[in-house]
C-alpha cells in the first residue's frame, strides 16, 4: 500500500511537472509577446489547466494522470488535436522515480530520514521539470535552477543544525565547489561552447545535493557515462547538428538522483574490487 500511495503521488506530481514546464515556457514567450494565453491563466498557483493548442480549460475527467490520455487516445477532447506522449511518459517516469526513491532510500525512515526523503521528493519534481525543459528547448531556466539551489542550501544547513555541527556544511559546500569550479572552467575556456551557463548554475545545486566532493565527482562520472551511452549511437549515425544540440542537463540530473541513493554502495563495491 505504501508503494501504491508513493506511486500515485508521483503520478500527480508528474502531471504538475507537465503543467509547470508548459506555463514557464509560455510565460517566457509572453515576455517576447509571442504567447496568446492571458497572463492570469499562466499563474503557477492559480491558473487552470488547459489544452496547449486550443487553450480550452480542462475538466476534471481530463486531468487524471495517464488514464485521461489513454481514454482520449492521445487527443484533446475539445479540439481533437494530438496531445504529446510527453505527458503520460513524464507522469509515469515521475511515479517510477518516487517509487525507486522510497524503495532504495538508504537513510532510514526515522524523523531525520523522512525529512531528507521529503527533500528528495521536491528534488525529483524539479529534476523532471528541468530535464523536460532542457530536452524540449535546450535551456535550464533560472526560475527552476535558483529555487533548486535554495532548497539544497536549506537542506544542507538544516542537517548541520540538526546535528549541532556547523562543520558538517563543509562536505556539501566542497561538493558544490568541485562541480561548479570544473564547469565554470570549461565554460570560460570554451566560451560557452562545451557547456552551457545553465549547467554551470545547476552545478551548485547538484554539488550540495550530492553532499561531498567524492559524490560530486561521481555525479560528473555518471553524467558523462550516460551522455556517452545515449549520444554516441546518434553521433555515429551522422545526425546533422546533433553535436551542438545535446542537452547535458538531463544526464546531470539523472546522475545526481543515482548518487543520492546509491553512492555509498558504489563506493563500497569499488573499494572491495580493489582488494
C-alpha positions in Angstrom: 0.0 0.0 0.0 2.9 2.4 0.8 4.3 1.8 -2.7 0.9 2.4 -4.3 0.5 5.6 -2.4 4.0 6.8 -3.3 3.5 5.9 -7.0 0.1 7.7 -7.0 1.7 10.8 -5.5 4.4 10.6 -8.2 1.7 10.4 -11.0 0.0 13.5 -9.6 3.3 15.5 -9.3 4.3 14.3 -12.8 1.1 15.9 -14.1 2.1 19.1 -12.2 5.5 18.9 -13.8 4.0 18.9 -17.3 1.8 21.9 -16.4 4.7 23.7 -14.8 7.0 23.3 -17.7 4.4 24.5 -20.3 3.4 27.5 -18.2 7.0 28.6 -17.6 7.7 28.4 -21.3 4.5 30.3 -22.2 5.4 32.9 -19.6 8.8 33.3 -21.3 7.1 33.7 -24.6 4.8 36.4 -23.2 7.9 38.4 -22.3 8.6 38.3 -26.1 5.0 38.9 -26.9 4.8 35.5 -28.6 2.1 33.9 -26.4 -1.6 34.2 -26.9 -2.5 33.0 -23.4 -3.5 35.6 -20.9 -1.0 36.1 -18.1 -3.5 35.3 -15.4 -4.2 31.9 -16.9 -0.4 31.1 -16.7 -0.2 31.5 -13.0 1.7 28.5 -11.5 -0.5 28.6 -8.4 -3.9 29.8 -9.6 -4.1 29.1 -13.3 -6.5 26.4 -14.6 -5.2 23.5 -16.7 -5.8 23.9 -20.4 -5.2 22.4 -23.7 -1.8 23.7 -25.1 -3.3 24.0 -28.5 -6.9 25.3 -28.2 -6.4 26.7 -24.6 -9.8 25.2 -23.6 -10.0 24.8 -19.8 -9.8 21.1 -19.0 -12.4 19.4 -16.9 -11.7 17.0 -14.0 -12.0 13.9 -16.2 -9.3 15.3 -18.5 -6.8 15.6 -15.6 -6.4 12.0 -14.4 -2.7 11.2 -14.9 -2.1 8.7 -17.7 -5.6 7.4 -17.8 -7.1 10.5 -19.3 -4.5 10.5 -22.1 -5.3 6.8 -22.8 -9.1 7.2 -22.7 -8.9 10.2 -25.1 -6.4 8.2 -27.3 -3.9 11.0 -27.1 -6.2 13.7 -28.4 -7.8 16.8 -26.9 -11.4 16.3 -26.0 -12.3 19.7 -27.4 -10.1 20.4 -30.5 -9.2 16.8 -31.3 -5.5 17.8 -31.8 -2.9 15.2 -30.7 -1.6 15.5 -27.1 2.1 14.8 -26.9 3.2 11.4 -25.5 5.4 13.5 -23.3 2.5 13.9 -20.8 1.9 10.3 -19.8 5.7 9.5 -20.1 6.6 12.3 -17.6 3.8 11.2 -15.3 4.9 7.6 -15.3 8.6 8.4 -15.0 8.0 10.7 -12.1 5.9 8.0 -10.4 8.7 5.5 -11.1 11.4 7.8 -9.6 9.2 8.3 -6.4 8.9 4.5 -6.0 12.6 3.8 -6.6 13.5 6.6 -4.1 11.2 5.1 -1.5 12.3 1.5 -2.0 16.0 2.4 -2.2 16.2 5.1 0.4 19.4 4.4 2.3 19.0 6.7 5.3 16.1 5.0 7.1 12.6 6.3 7.8 13.1 7.9 11.2 12.3 11.6 11.6 15.6 12.7 10.1 15.3 10.2 7.2 11.7 11.2 6.4 12.8 14.9 6.5 15.6 14.2 4.0 13.3 11.9 1.8 10.9 14.8 1.6 13.6 17.0 0.1 14.4 14.3 -2.4 10.7 14.3 -3.4 11.0 18.0 -4.1 14.2 17.5 -6.0 12.6 14.9 -8.2 9.9 17.3 -9.2 12.4 20.0 -10.1 14.7 17.5 -11.8 11.9 16.3 -14.0 10.8 19.8 -14.9 14.4 20.9 -15.7 15.0 17.7 -17.8 11.9 18.2 -19.8 12.6 21.9 -20.4 16.2 21.2 -21.4 15.2 18.4 -23.8 12.5 20.5 -25.5 14.1 23.9 -25.5 17.8 23.4 -24.7 17.6 25.6 -21.7 17.8 25.3 -17.9 15.6 28.2 -16.7 16.8 30.3 -13.8 13.2 30.1 -12.4 13.8 26.4 -11.7 17.5 26.4 -11.1 17.6 29.1 -8.4 14.8 27.6 -6.2 16.6 24.3 -6.5 19.8 25.9 -5.3 17.9 27.5 -2.4 16.3 24.2 -1.4 19.6 22.3 -1.5 21.2 25.1 0.6 18.3 24.9 3.2 18.7 21.1 3.4 22.5 21.3 3.9 22.1 24.0 6.6 19.2 22.1 8.3 21.2 18.9 8.6 24.2 20.7 10.0 22.0 22.4 12.6 20.2 19.1 13.3 23.4 17.5 14.3 24.6 20.6 16.1 27.8 20.6 14.0 28.2 23.5 11.6 31.4 21.8 10.3 29.1 19.3 8.5 28.4 22.1 6.0 32.0 21.7 4.7 31.2 18.5 2.7 28.2 19.8 0.6 29.9 23.1 0.1 33.0 21.4 -1.1 30.9 19.2 -3.4 29.3 22.3 -4.9 32.7 23.9 -5.3 34.0 20.8 -7.2 31.3 20.7 -9.8 30.9 24.4 -10.1 34.6 25.0 -10.4 35.0 22.4 -13.1 32.0 23.6 -15.1 32.9 27.2 -14.8 36.4 26.5 -16.0 35.0 24.6 -19.0 32.6 27.4 -19.8 35.3 30.0 -19.7 37.8 28.0 -21.7 35.3 27.1 -24.4 33.4 30.5 -24.3 30.2 28.5 -23.6 30.7 26.0 -26.5 31.4 22.9 -24.4 28.9 23.5 -21.6 26.0 26.0 -21.1 25.6 28.7 -18.5 22.5 26.9 -17.1 24.6 23.8 -16.4 27.2 25.9 -14.5 24.5 27.3 -12.2 22.8 23.9 -11.9 26.2 22.5 -10.7 25.9 24.4 -7.4 22.6 22.7 -6.5 23.8 19.3 -7.7 27.0 19.6 -5.6 25.1 20.5 -2.5 22.6 17.7 -3.0 25.4 15.1 -3.7 26.8 16.1 -0.3 30.5 15.6 -0.7 33.4 16.1 -3.1 33.6 12.4 -3.8 29.9 12.2 -4.6 30.2 15.3 -6.7 32.8 13.5 -8.8 30.5 10.5 -9.1 27.8 12.8 -10.5 30.2 14.0 -13.2 31.3 10.4 -13.9 27.8 9.0 -14.2 26.5 12.0 -16.2 29.4 11.6 -18.7 28.7 7.9 -18.9 25.0 8.4 -19.6 25.7 11.1 -22.1 28.2 8.9 -24.0 25.9 5.8 -24.0 22.9 7.8 -25.3 24.7 10.2 -27.7 27.4 8.0 -29.2 25.0 5.9 -31.4 23.2 9.0 -32.6 26.5 10.7 -33.5 27.7 7.6 -35.3 24.6 7.7 -37.4 25.6 11.2 -38.5 22.6 13.1 -37.1 23.0 16.6 -38.5 23.9 19.2 -35.9 23.5 16.8 -33.1 26.9 17.6 -31.5 25.8 21.1 -31.0 22.3 20.2 -29.6 22.8 17.5 -26.9 21.4 18.8 -23.6 23.6 17.7 -20.8 21.2 18.7 -18.0 19.1 15.5 -18.0 22.3 13.4 -17.7 23.5 15.5 -14.7 20.1 15.3 -13.0 19.8 11.5 -13.5 23.4 11.1 -12.2 22.6 13.1 -9.1 19.5 11.1 -8.4 21.5 7.9 -8.6 24.3 9.2 -6.5 21.9 10.3 -3.7 20.6 6.7 -3.5 23.5 4.5 -4.4 26.8 6.4 -3.9 27.7 4.6 -0.7 27.0 1.2 -2.3 29.0 2.1 -5.4 32.0 3.4 -3.3 31.9 0.2 -1.1 31.8 -2.0 -4.2 34.7 -0.1 -5.8 36.8 -0.4 -2.6 36.2 -4.1 -2.4 37.0 -4.6 -6.0 40.5 -3.1 -5.4 41.3 -5.6 -2.6 
